[in-house]
Amino acid sequence: MKHILASLVLMVLLFPALALGETMDDLVEQDGLFYKKFNPVKRSILLLIRQPGHNVVPFTGTVTGMTEGAFRNGKKDGPWVYYHDNGRLSYKGNYKDGNQDGPWVLYWSNGQLSYKGNYKDGKKDG
């Protein structure tokens, strides 16, 4: 009887977590990262939730070192923004075919400007 009761309590506690999560059918894997299925050309990273041979683990902690950006044909493309662990902007710039391209701005963790420069094909320009 204890096992049945424990099983029921466990199912009641786990059911809401399962209802809110992504299913693997909603995701596409590429290079060890998982993406939502919505646009085959330009995709945003959802979250690295597992690697082959490992279990899927739900994220329950605090987001640190956040990054925003998109990929095109498996390469970084367009505007990318990186944040420090404290949530402040770390750096921002553009990628073209996986290489830094155009103006880039870097900030210290206290928000002060650290560096401004231009890039062309992944190399400093100017």
BELCOR-V470231 format. One record per residue. N is the residue number from 1. RES is the residue in one small letter. PHI is phi in whole degrees, -180 to 180 (* if undefined). NEAR is the number of other ideal C-beta (glycine too) atoms within 10 Angstrom. D_LAST is the distance of its C-alpha to the last C-alpha in Angstrom with 2 decimals. Layout:
n res phi near d_last
N RES PHI NEAR D_LAST
N RES PHI NEAR D_LAST
//
This chain:
n res phi near d_last
1 m * 5 75.21
2 k -62 6 72.55
3 h -67 7 70.30
4 i -66 8 70.68
5 l -64 9 69.93
6 a -63 10 66.90
7 s -64 10 65.60
8 l -64 10 66.08
9 v -63 10 64.30
10 l -62 10 61.37
11 m -65 10 61.11
12 v -65 9 61.25
13 l -74 9 58.46
14 l -86 10 56.16
15 f -57 9 56.74
16 p -62 9 54.48
17 a -66 10 51.56
18 l -70 10 52.02
19 a -68 7 52.25
20 l -90 7 48.85
21 g -82 13 46.89
22 e -80 14 45.06
23 t -96 8 47.08
24 m -65 12 45.70
25 d -68 6 46.74
26 d -86 13 44.14
27 l -120 16 41.27
28 v -122 14 39.49
29 e -96 13 38.23
30 q -148 11 35.13
31 d 56 6 33.72
32 g 80 9 35.76
33 l -110 16 34.56
34 f -112 18 36.81
35 y -125 18 36.00
36 k -72 14 38.28
37 k -81 10 39.66
38 f -154 10 38.65
39 n -146 10 35.91
40 p -69 8 35.55
41 v -91 9 32.12
42 k -122 12 30.19
43 r -125 18 31.52
44 s -104 12 30.83
45 i -66 15 31.63
46 l -87 14 35.00
47 l 178 14 35.51
48 l -77 10 35.93
49 i -104 18 39.69
50 r -166 14 40.94
51 q -120 9 40.38
52 p -52 6 42.89
53 g 88 5 46.08
54 h -114 8 45.55
55 n -77 6 47.23
56 v -78 12 45.62
57 v -121 8 45.32
58 p -68 11 44.93
59 f -79 10 42.25
60 t -129 6 44.09
61 g -99 5 41.72
62 t -100 6 38.90
63 v -75 10 35.51
64 t -133 10 32.79
65 g 57 11 29.14
66 m -66 12 29.15
67 t -134 10 26.55
68 e -123 12 26.44
69 g 176 17 25.06
70 a -132 16 26.31
71 f -118 20 26.60
72 r -134 15 27.04
73 n 54 9 28.80
74 g 80 10 28.42
75 k -122 11 24.61
76 k -59 18 22.61
77 d -152 20 21.81
78 g 92 13 20.89
79 p -70 13 20.40
80 w -129 17 21.09
81 v -131 13 22.14
82 y -120 16 23.16
83 y -122 19 25.63
84 h -71 17 26.85
85 d -59 12 30.51
86 n -83 11 31.51
87 g 94 12 30.35
88 r -78 13 27.43
89 l -60 14 24.04
90 s -99 20 21.95
91 y -160 15 18.78
92 k -147 17 18.05
93 g -179 19 15.81
94 n -117 17 16.37
95 y -118 21 17.31
96 k -136 17 17.98
97 d 53 12 20.54
98 g 86 14 20.11
99 n -114 15 16.34
100 q -60 21 13.82
101 d -151 21 12.39
102 g 99 13 10.94
103 p -72 13 10.81
104 w -129 17 12.35
105 v -130 14 14.40
106 l -117 15 16.50
107 y -129 18 19.76
108 w -71 12 22.36
109 s -66 14 25.82
110 n -88 9 27.09
111 g 96 10 24.74
112 q -75 8 22.54
113 l -63 9 18.77
114 s -107 12 17.16
115 y -159 10 13.41
116 k -132 9 11.08
117 g -165 13 7.78
118 n -115 14 6.74
119 y -128 19 8.08
120 k -138 13 9.36
121 d 53 10 12.73
122 g 84 13 12.68
123 k -121 10 9.69
124 k -58 10 6.51
125 d -127 13 3.79
126 g 98 6 0.00
//
